[in-house]
Amino acid sequence: MLRLISLKIFENPSIYSHKPVAKLELEMGSYIDKSSIDIVGLKDRLISDLPGLANHQCSRGYPGGFLERLAEGTYLPHIIEHICLEMQAIFGYDVGYGKTRWSQEDVYSIVFAYENKQLVKPLVDFVLAYIRSILDKKDFDFRASLVDLKRHIDKDQASKGQIEPAYIIAISKDEQNSRLADLLARLLSSRQRMICIKKSSATYIGKDSITDKAREKGKVLGKTSGPLRTGKDTDTAILELDSQGILSEGLPYTRADMAIITGLLDEHLGERHIETINQVIYIKSLLVEAVKESATVILNADNPYYPDFANKARARILPISFSRENPIIKGQIKAGKEAVYCFEDGIYLTEAGKETRLLEFRDMPAKYVASYLIYDILAALSAAYVYGIPVAPLKQIFLSQLRKDQYRGLETLEPASYYIH
């Protein structure tokens, strides 16, 4: 009977809202099909204890809308959502967003906005205890419980030590771009900046975060989740984010300076709530939405789902492609906008009507040129360019980094036209 299965607090943008929200999963048991009109005394008790509910518009769009729903018959999870919002209003918090959805069997998911993180857990405990008292026809000292709940309001919101880096790059992780974050970190480390790479397994912090030597010297954290917390000296963070992480944790930052999506072959495709490509697109669209106005979104123009992300992007778009003949690339060139693509003997950048060759194929390892890994290069070069590395030295910086460690000894291709189609 009304068992709390889980409570998740999202501090940053999530698939539910770009503002802070909490999500609780509630097992309804025998109350799964019972509405407000089936529970004797429920409506009168709510109106008496929480008169502010009269101001809730609900889906009706006008004050009193929720009370109408209550009188007509609405389910307990929906009622709990509104109580969670109203209790915060009592304490002066201006929150109005809430969503209630059936999840599975007798479980409902309830999402509601919050302002004070420390208040969320005791608030949920209060609301559930209050509702249970009504269902069980037991006394509940509302005023005394309210005073106890108020004690949590003045507590710190546990934000001490949380520092977002000055520059955040979010990469949509898929099975075919596993080296992109490392490759990009190599390029950016040439600027002698403190780089943080956050992956599902660990977070690496250092000036050259991806080499074994640097990992020994730098700070290595264990498996991480939740908000991004780094030292005050870290000015750039590169984050790999997969669909399951975004779904369960939300984003570990507020707004990114750059977002990169090259593909959708997510390792979590096929899991619950991530069963279709459309669900993956919905989840990962959060990356292109949660960006600063000055940000750049790098998208793979060869991906058939490019329009889905482009239409949701809230910043300028820089497309990448395997071919200059891609219609999107041709459109960018014609409009004098930026794009990075393969053409004839190498990889080119177009900007303001001028095409510049960034790399020649003959200089690149065959392992990259002859496979899907070419998109790692296209995305890394594009990101480095956006980051501010000048075009002129970019080639030498890139090739010097490619030759290090795992890339040493790979053959180069001749002729360069090997994979152009």
One Martini backbone bead per residue (centre of mass of N, CA, C, O) as a GRO file, in nm:
protein
  421
    1MET     BB    1   0.088   0.041   0.029
    2LEU     BB    2   0.232   0.299  -0.074
    3ARG     BB    3   0.526   0.237  -0.209
    4LEU     BB    4   0.850   0.344  -0.207
    5ILE     BB    5   1.086   0.282  -0.450
    6SER     BB    6   1.180   0.581  -0.556
    7LEU     BB    7   1.422   0.866  -0.542
    8LYS     BB    8   1.489   1.135  -0.770
    9ILE     BB    9   1.740   1.395  -0.810
   10PHE     BB   10   1.741   1.677  -1.029
   11GLU     BB   11   1.963   1.948  -1.080
   12ASN     BB   12   1.955   1.920  -1.383
   13PRO     BB   13   1.899   1.854  -1.681
   14SER     BB   14   1.626   1.665  -1.818
   15ILE     BB   15   1.367   1.486  -1.964
   16TYR     BB   16   1.158   1.657  -1.780
   17SER     BB   17   1.361   1.910  -1.724
   18HIS     BB   18   1.563   2.206  -1.703
   19LYS     BB   19   1.475   2.191  -1.422
   20PRO     BB   20   1.443   2.111  -1.111
   21VAL     BB   21   1.371   1.764  -1.022
   22ALA     BB   22   1.153   1.509  -0.902
   23LYS     BB   23   1.145   1.140  -0.876
   24LEU     BB   24   0.877   0.915  -0.811
   25GLU     BB   25   0.816   0.577  -0.720
   26LEU     BB   26   0.486   0.420  -0.694
   27GLU     BB   27   0.324   0.178  -0.513
   28MET     BB   28  -0.032   0.118  -0.506
   29GLY     BB   29  -0.174  -0.140  -0.521
   30SER     BB   30  -0.510  -0.127  -0.431
   31TYR     BB   31  -0.497   0.194  -0.551
   32ILE     BB   32  -0.473   0.193  -0.866
   33ASP     BB   33  -0.816   0.232  -0.922
   34LYS     BB   34  -0.850   0.467  -0.724
   35SER     BB   35  -1.033   0.745  -0.661
   36SER     BB   36  -1.142   1.028  -0.501
   37ILE     BB   37  -1.450   0.914  -0.494
   38ASP     BB   38  -1.360   0.636  -0.333
   39ILE     BB   39  -1.257   0.829  -0.092
   40VAL     BB   40  -1.345   0.896   0.208
   41GLY     BB   41  -1.272   1.240   0.286
   42LEU     BB   42  -1.049   1.348   0.097
   43LYS     BB   43  -1.146   1.620  -0.016
   44ASP     BB   44  -1.206   1.765   0.256
   45ARG     BB   45  -0.922   1.736   0.376
   46LEU     BB   46  -0.763   1.892   0.160
   47ILE     BB   47  -0.920   2.164   0.179
   48SER     BB   48  -0.857   2.210   0.481
   49ASP     BB   49  -0.532   2.176   0.481
   50LEU     BB   50  -0.519   2.283   0.150
   51PRO     BB   51  -0.634   2.572   0.025
   52GLY     BB   52  -0.425   2.623  -0.219
   53LEU     BB   53  -0.556   2.419  -0.429
   54ALA     BB   54  -0.755   2.634  -0.553
   55ASN     BB   55  -0.513   2.752  -0.750
   56HIS     BB   56  -0.505   2.508  -0.920
   57GLN     BB   57  -0.524   2.432  -1.265
   58CYS     BB   58  -0.407   2.231  -1.425
   59SER     BB   59  -0.546   2.124  -1.730
   60ARG     BB   60  -0.764   2.362  -1.740
   61GLY     BB   61  -0.623   2.667  -1.700
   62TYR     BB   62  -0.756   2.729  -1.407
   63PRO     BB   63  -0.862   2.819  -1.123
   64GLY     BB   64  -0.989   2.508  -0.988
   65GLY     BB   65  -0.920   2.263  -1.169
   66PHE     BB   66  -0.835   2.053  -0.955
   67LEU     BB   67  -1.102   2.043  -0.793
   68GLU     BB   68  -1.260   1.930  -1.027
   69ARG     BB   69  -1.102   1.668  -1.053
   70LEU     BB   70  -1.157   1.575  -0.763
   71ALA     BB   71  -1.474   1.559  -0.798
   72GLU     BB   72  -1.471   1.361  -1.053
   73GLY     BB   73  -1.194   1.199  -1.054
   74THR     BB   74  -0.875   1.115  -0.927
   75TYR     BB   75  -0.569   1.002  -0.882
   76LEU     BB   76  -0.334   0.973  -0.638
   77PRO     BB   77  -0.073   1.056  -0.788
   78HIS     BB   78  -0.190   1.333  -0.874
   79ILE     BB   79  -0.235   1.435  -0.587
   80ILE     BB   80   0.057   1.416  -0.488
   81GLU     BB   81   0.174   1.618  -0.681
   82HIS     BB   82   0.009   1.865  -0.570
   83ILE     BB   83   0.109   1.849  -0.277
   84CYS     BB   84   0.411   1.894  -0.334
   85LEU     BB   85   0.362   2.181  -0.446
   86GLU     BB   86   0.198   2.312  -0.210
   87MET     BB   87   0.403   2.275   0.018
   88GLN     BB   88   0.606   2.472  -0.113
   89ALA     BB   89   0.420   2.720  -0.121
   90ILE     BB   90   0.396   2.754   0.187
   91PHE     BB   91   0.728   2.821   0.185
   92GLY     BB   92   0.766   3.015  -0.091
   93TYR     BB   93   0.768   2.838  -0.343
   94ASP     BB   94   0.796   2.868  -0.708
   95VAL     BB   95   0.603   2.599  -0.809
   96GLY     BB   96   0.432   2.412  -1.108
   97TYR     BB   97   0.569   2.148  -1.191
   98GLY     BB   98   0.394   1.846  -1.318
   99LYS     BB   99   0.406   1.474  -1.348
  100THR     BB  100   0.191   1.189  -1.430
  101ARG     BB  101   0.274   0.833  -1.470
  102TRP     BB  102   0.245   0.537  -1.594
  103SER     BB  103   0.465   0.256  -1.581
  104GLN     BB  104   0.387  -0.029  -1.414
  105GLU     BB  105   0.137  -0.188  -1.332
  106ASP     BB  106   0.138  -0.044  -0.993
  107VAL     BB  107   0.316   0.196  -1.121
  108TYR     BB  108   0.419   0.533  -1.053
  109SER     BB  109   0.521   0.848  -1.191
  110ILE     BB  110   0.655   1.137  -1.014
  111VAL     BB  111   0.685   1.480  -1.113
  112PHE     BB  112   0.862   1.760  -0.951
  113ALA     BB  113   0.929   2.063  -0.857
  114TYR     BB  114   1.221   2.243  -0.719
  115GLU     BB  115   1.446   2.440  -0.488
  116ASN     BB  116   1.497   2.253  -0.230
  117LYS     BB  117   1.677   1.976  -0.190
  118GLN     BB  118   1.651   1.919   0.128
  119LEU     BB  119   1.323   1.895   0.109
  120VAL     BB  120   1.235   1.650  -0.059
  121LYS     BB  121   1.241   1.398   0.124
  122PRO     BB  122   1.065   1.506   0.364
  123LEU     BB  123   0.828   1.576   0.182
  124VAL     BB  124   0.756   1.292   0.084
  125ASP     BB  125   0.715   1.170   0.363
  126PHE     BB  126   0.486   1.357   0.443
  127VAL     BB  127   0.283   1.298   0.214
  128LEU     BB  128   0.258   0.990   0.261
  129ALA     BB  129   0.168   1.005   0.557
  130TYR     BB  130  -0.085   1.170   0.503
  131ILE     BB  131  -0.230   0.981   0.304
  132ARG     BB  132  -0.233   0.729   0.487
  133SER     BB  133  -0.412   0.854   0.708
  134ILE     BB  134  -0.662   0.873   0.527
  135LEU     BB  135  -0.684   0.575   0.435
  136ASP     BB  136  -0.673   0.471   0.756
  137LYS     BB  137  -0.819   0.666   0.949
  138LYS     BB  138  -0.599   0.863   1.081
  139ASP     BB  139  -0.420   1.053   1.261
  140PHE     BB  140  -0.285   1.398   1.183
  141ASP     BB  141  -0.037   1.629   1.267
  142PHE     BB  142  -0.005   1.883   1.065
  143ARG     BB  143   0.135   2.116   1.220
  144ALA     BB  144   0.372   1.957   1.345
  145SER     BB  145   0.480   1.850   1.073
  146LEU     BB  146   0.532   2.131   0.953
  147VAL     BB  147   0.748   2.221   1.154
  148ASP     BB  148   0.945   1.990   1.095
  149LEU     BB  149   0.980   2.056   0.791
  150LYS     BB  150   1.097   2.352   0.826
  151ARG     BB  151   1.389   2.268   0.927
  152HIS     BB  152   1.497   2.210   0.621
  153ILE     BB  153   1.513   2.493   0.478
  154ASP     BB  154   1.796   2.618   0.612
  155LYS     BB  155   1.962   2.436   0.467
  156ASP     BB  156   2.195   2.348   0.287
  157GLN     BB  157   2.234   2.261  -0.078
  158ALA     BB  158   2.509   2.110  -0.134
  159SER     BB  159   2.715   2.311  -0.324
  160LYS     BB  160   2.974   2.266  -0.210
  161GLY     BB  161   3.238   2.222  -0.448
  162GLN     BB  162   3.075   2.315  -0.698
  163ILE     BB  163   3.240   2.324  -1.018
  164GLU     BB  164   3.217   2.463  -1.320
  165PRO     BB  165   3.352   2.469  -1.593
  166ALA     BB  166   3.407   2.702  -1.841
  167TYR     BB  167   3.419   2.439  -2.040
  168ILE     BB  168   3.171   2.239  -2.220
  169ILE     BB  169   3.175   1.900  -2.355
  170ALA     BB  170   2.925   1.712  -2.524
  171ILE     BB  171   2.903   1.355  -2.573
  172SER     BB  172   2.754   1.122  -2.767
  173LYS     BB  173   2.744   0.801  -2.690
  174ASP     BB  174   2.870   0.534  -2.893
  175GLU     BB  175   2.993   0.245  -3.047
  176GLN     BB  176   3.156   0.451  -3.277
  177ASN     BB  177   3.299   0.683  -3.047
  178SER     BB  178   3.515   0.586  -2.818
  179ARG     BB  179   3.768   0.800  -2.914
  180LEU     BB  180   3.683   1.099  -2.912
  181ALA     BB  181   3.755   1.208  -2.631
  182ASP     BB  182   4.059   1.144  -2.644
  183LEU     BB  183   4.125   1.294  -2.905
  184LEU     BB  184   4.029   1.572  -2.811
  185ALA     BB  185   4.212   1.596  -2.562
  186ARG     BB  186   4.473   1.605  -2.723
  187LEU     BB  187   4.417   1.870  -2.867
  188LEU     BB  188   4.351   2.057  -2.617
  189SER     BB  189   4.625   2.006  -2.458
  190SER     BB  190   4.795   2.204  -2.644
  191ARG     BB  191   4.688   2.459  -2.458
  192GLN     BB  192   4.752   2.411  -2.154
  193ARG     BB  193   4.502   2.270  -2.016
  194MET     BB  194   4.264   2.172  -1.798
  195ILE     BB  195   4.147   1.840  -1.827
  196CYS     BB  196   3.824   1.677  -1.831
  197ILE     BB  197   3.728   1.330  -1.823
  198LYS     BB  198   3.400   1.186  -1.853
  199LYS     BB  199   3.311   0.864  -1.768
  200SER     BB  200   3.163   0.571  -1.667
  201SER     BB  201   3.434   0.477  -1.509
  202ALA     BB  202   3.576   0.776  -1.513
  203THR     BB  203   3.778   1.055  -1.397
  204TYR     BB  204   3.995   1.280  -1.569
  205ILE     BB  205   4.262   1.495  -1.440
  206GLY     BB  206   4.445   1.710  -1.666
  207LYS     BB  207   4.655   1.820  -1.919
  208ASP     BB  208   4.677   1.489  -2.006
  209SER     BB  209   4.419   1.272  -1.956
  210ILE     BB  210   4.492   1.006  -2.169
  211THR     BB  211   4.746   0.919  -2.041
  212ASP     BB  212   4.907   0.714  -1.830
  213LYS     BB  213   5.096   0.923  -1.708
  214ALA     BB  214   4.876   1.130  -1.637
  215ARG     BB  215   4.708   0.939  -1.455
  216GLU     BB  216   4.927   0.918  -1.237
  217LYS     BB  217   4.943   1.235  -1.180
  218GLY     BB  218   4.662   1.271  -1.173
  219LYS     BB  219   4.323   1.283  -1.118
  220VAL     BB  220   4.139   0.990  -1.007
  221LEU     BB  221   3.823   0.884  -1.033
  222GLY     BB  222   3.559   0.723  -0.992
  223LYS     BB  223   3.269   0.633  -1.044
  224THR     BB  224   3.027   0.848  -1.200
  225SER     BB  225   2.766   1.081  -1.096
  226GLY     BB  226   2.605   1.343  -1.164
  227PRO     BB  227   2.737   1.617  -1.092
  228LEU     BB  228   2.987   1.824  -1.185
  229ARG     BB  229   3.308   1.790  -1.013
  230THR     BB  230   3.573   2.021  -0.977
  231GLY     BB  231   3.834   2.191  -0.984
  232LYS     BB  232   3.934   2.524  -1.008
  233ASP     BB  233   4.149   2.457  -1.257
  234THR     BB  234   3.925   2.350  -1.433
  235ASP     BB  235   3.831   2.463  -1.773
  236THR     BB  236   3.779   2.166  -1.907
  237ALA     BB  237   3.509   1.949  -2.028
  238ILE     BB  238   3.469   1.601  -2.118
  239LEU     BB  239   3.159   1.434  -2.203
  240GLU     BB  240   3.020   1.118  -2.171
  241LEU     BB  241   2.686   1.034  -2.302
  242ASP     BB  242   2.431   0.820  -2.235
  243SER     BB  243   2.107   0.724  -2.228
  244GLN     BB  244   2.099   0.602  -1.941
  245GLY     BB  245   2.232   0.838  -1.793
  246ILE     BB  246   2.026   1.055  -1.876
  247LEU     BB  247   1.773   0.913  -1.769
  248SER     BB  248   1.879   0.865  -1.459
  249GLU     BB  249   2.062   1.158  -1.415
  250GLY     BB  250   2.100   1.341  -1.626
  251LEU     BB  251   2.280   1.621  -1.624
  252PRO     BB  252   2.615   1.740  -1.509
  253TYR     BB  253   2.486   2.016  -1.613
  254THR     BB  254   2.346   2.307  -1.739
  255ARG     BB  255   2.548   2.425  -1.975
  256ALA     BB  256   2.686   2.403  -2.289
  257ASP     BB  257   2.937   2.483  -2.543
  258MET     BB  258   2.921   2.176  -2.653
  259ALA     BB  259   2.776   1.948  -2.900
  260ILE     BB  260   2.797   1.584  -2.983
  261ILE     BB  261   2.655   1.404  -3.274
  262THR     BB  262   2.711   1.098  -3.469
  263GLY     BB  263   2.523   0.870  -3.326
  264LEU     BB  264   2.283   0.573  -3.225
  265LEU     BB  265   2.465   0.319  -3.117
  266ASP     BB  266   2.350   0.224  -2.838
  267GLU     BB  267   2.410   0.007  -2.573
  268HIS     BB  268   2.096   0.058  -2.456
  269LEU     BB  269   1.953  -0.056  -2.678
  270GLY     BB  270   1.661  -0.243  -2.550
  271GLU     BB  271   1.588  -0.116  -2.308
  272ARG     BB  272   1.409   0.017  -2.084
  273HIS     BB  273   1.295   0.313  -2.244
  274ILE     BB  274   1.516   0.201  -2.494
  275GLU     BB  275   1.364   0.051  -2.764
  276THR     BB  276   1.394   0.303  -2.955
  277ILE     BB  277   1.507   0.548  -3.156
  278ASN     BB  278   1.308   0.767  -3.058
  279GLN     BB  279   1.401   0.747  -2.762
  280VAL     BB  280   1.694   0.825  -2.809
  281ILE     BB  281   1.637   1.100  -2.933
  282TYR     BB  282   1.484   1.220  -2.696
  283ILE     BB  283   1.716   1.196  -2.492
  284LYS     BB  284   1.960   1.330  -2.671
  285SER     BB  285   1.831   1.612  -2.721
  286LEU     BB  286   1.929   1.743  -2.458
  287LEU     BB  287   2.211   1.827  -2.561
  288VAL     BB  288   2.097   2.051  -2.778
  289GLU     BB  289   1.933   2.215  -2.557
  290ALA     BB  290   2.169   2.227  -2.325
  291VAL     BB  291   2.273   2.529  -2.424
  292LYS     BB  292   2.428   2.792  -2.511
  293GLU     BB  293   2.395   3.059  -2.718
  294SER     BB  294   2.722   3.033  -2.794
  295ALA     BB  295   2.704   2.764  -2.904
  296THR     BB  296   2.794   2.435  -3.048
  297VAL     BB  297   2.658   2.202  -3.288
  298ILE     BB  298   2.764   1.873  -3.367
  299LEU     BB  299   2.668   1.707  -3.674
  300ASN     BB  300   2.570   1.426  -3.856
  301ALA     BB  301   2.472   1.448  -4.192
  302ASP     BB  302   2.452   1.121  -4.245
  303ASN     BB  303   2.231   1.112  -4.053
  304PRO     BB  304   1.890   1.052  -4.074
  305TYR     BB  305   1.851   1.221  -3.780
  306TYR     BB  306   1.942   1.514  -3.810
  307PRO     BB  307   1.669   1.682  -3.801
  308ASP     BB  308   1.590   1.614  -3.508
  309PHE     BB  309   1.832   1.779  -3.387
  310ALA     BB  310   1.829   2.046  -3.546
  311ASN     BB  311   1.534   2.134  -3.446
  312LYS     BB  312   1.647   2.142  -3.124
  313ALA     BB  313   1.860   2.334  -3.152
  314ARG     BB  314   2.008   2.620  -2.944
  315ALA     BB  315   2.225   2.654  -3.180
  316ARG     BB  316   2.469   2.639  -3.370
  317ILE     BB  317   2.554   2.454  -3.670
  318LEU     BB  318   2.800   2.185  -3.733
  319PRO     BB  319   2.852   1.995  -4.000
  320ILE     BB  320   2.926   1.655  -4.084
  321SER     BB  321   3.104   1.461  -4.352
  322PHE     BB  322   3.194   1.219  -4.597
  323SER     BB  323   3.064   1.442  -4.804
  324ARG     BB  324   3.028   1.717  -5.018
  325GLU     BB  325   2.743   1.600  -5.147
  326ASN     BB  326   2.593   1.666  -4.921
  327PRO     BB  327   2.317   1.860  -4.893
  328ILE     BB  328   2.395   2.006  -4.631
  329ILE     BB  329   2.676   2.095  -4.720
  330LYS     BB  330   2.594   2.247  -4.974
  331GLY     BB  331   2.422   2.451  -4.817
  332GLN     BB  332   2.651   2.572  -4.648
  333ILE     BB  333   2.829   2.668  -4.878
  334LYS     BB  334   2.618   2.852  -5.017
  335ALA     BB  335   2.575   3.021  -4.732
  336GLY     BB  336   2.861   3.052  -4.581
  337LYS     BB  337   2.894   2.813  -4.391
  338GLU     BB  338   2.980   2.576  -4.171
  339ALA     BB  339   3.201   2.287  -4.243
  340VAL     BB  340   3.287   1.929  -4.233
  341TYR     BB  341   3.474   1.734  -4.486
  342CYS     BB  342   3.502   1.514  -4.748
  343PHE     BB  343   3.757   1.572  -5.021
  344GLU     BB  344   3.931   1.393  -5.217
  345ASP     BB  345   4.239   1.444  -5.032
  346GLY     BB  346   4.045   1.528  -4.773
  347ILE     BB  347   3.988   1.753  -4.511
  348TYR     BB  348   3.734   2.007  -4.480
  349LEU     BB  349   3.684   2.362  -4.445
  350THR     BB  350   3.402   2.580  -4.425
  351GLU     BB  351   3.417   2.949  -4.449
  352ALA     BB  352   3.298   3.219  -4.587
  353GLY     BB  353   3.351   3.064  -4.883
  354LYS     BB  354   3.599   2.896  -4.763
  355GLU     BB  355   3.838   2.641  -4.842
  356THR     BB  356   4.004   2.415  -4.608
  357ARG     BB  357   4.269   2.208  -4.557
  358LEU     BB  358   4.337   1.998  -4.280
  359LEU     BB  359   4.374   1.707  -4.429
  360GLU     BB  360   4.546   1.429  -4.540
  361PHE     BB  361   4.505   1.103  -4.604
  362ARG     BB  362   4.812   1.011  -4.616
  363ASP     BB  363   4.850   1.098  -4.296
  364MET     BB  364   4.651   0.876  -4.214
  365PRO     BB  365   4.530   0.625  -4.054
  366ALA     BB  366   4.373   0.351  -4.177
  367LYS     BB  367   4.181   0.290  -3.939
  368TYR     BB  368   4.027   0.557  -3.995
  369VAL     BB  369   3.974   0.595  -4.307
  370ALA     BB  370   3.838   0.282  -4.347
  371SER     BB  371   3.611   0.390  -4.136
  372TYR     BB  372   3.397   0.512  -3.895
  373LEU     BB  373   3.640   0.675  -3.754
  374ILE     BB  374   3.621   0.932  -3.927
  375TYR     BB  375   3.418   1.076  -3.730
  376ASP     BB  376   3.620   1.137  -3.511
  377ILE     BB  377   3.785   1.334  -3.679
  378LEU     BB  378   3.568   1.532  -3.767
  379ALA     BB  379   3.479   1.606  -3.475
  380ALA     BB  380   3.755   1.686  -3.355
  381LEU     BB  381   3.824   1.911  -3.553
  382SER     BB  382   3.573   2.080  -3.510
  383ALA     BB  383   3.608   2.124  -3.204
  384ALA     BB  384   3.889   2.256  -3.216
  385TYR     BB  385   3.801   2.494  -3.387
  386VAL     BB  386   3.582   2.602  -3.192
  387TYR     BB  387   3.778   2.631  -2.943
  388GLY     BB  388   4.051   2.785  -3.102
  389ILE     BB  389   4.220   2.633  -3.296
  390PRO     BB  390   4.412   2.699  -3.538
  391VAL     BB  391   4.426   2.590  -3.857
  392ALA     BB  392   4.727   2.583  -3.928
  393PRO     BB  393   4.827   2.388  -3.666
  394LEU     BB  394   4.622   2.147  -3.659
  395LYS     BB  395   4.761   1.927  -3.819
  396GLN     BB  396   5.016   1.884  -3.640
  397ILE     BB  397   4.870   1.831  -3.379
  398PHE     BB  398   4.707   1.588  -3.474
  399LEU     BB  399   4.938   1.400  -3.575
  400SER     BB  400   5.100   1.392  -3.310
  401GLN     BB  401   4.867   1.255  -3.148
  402LEU     BB  402   4.820   1.002  -3.327
  403ARG     BB  403   5.121   0.882  -3.280
  404LYS     BB  404   5.047   0.809  -3.011
  405ASP     BB  405   5.057   0.523  -2.873
  406GLN     BB  406   4.795   0.348  -3.015
  407TYR     BB  407   4.878   0.482  -3.311
  408ARG     BB  408   5.135   0.353  -3.344
  409GLY     BB  409   5.211   0.196  -3.667
  410LEU     BB  410   5.012   0.290  -3.855
  411GLU     BB  411   4.904   0.295  -4.159
  412THR     BB  412   4.901   0.449  -4.463
  413LEU     BB  413   4.730   0.582  -4.737
  414GLU     BB  414   4.757   0.454  -5.083
  415PRO     BB  415   4.547   0.611  -5.205
  416ALA     BB  416   4.326   0.855  -5.087
  417SER     BB  417   4.066   0.740  -5.263
  418TYR     BB  418   3.973   0.473  -5.125
  419TYR     BB  419   3.685   0.596  -4.969
  420ILE     BB  420   3.564   0.741  -5.197
  421HIS     BB  421   3.209   0.789  -5.330
   0.00000   0.00000   0.00000
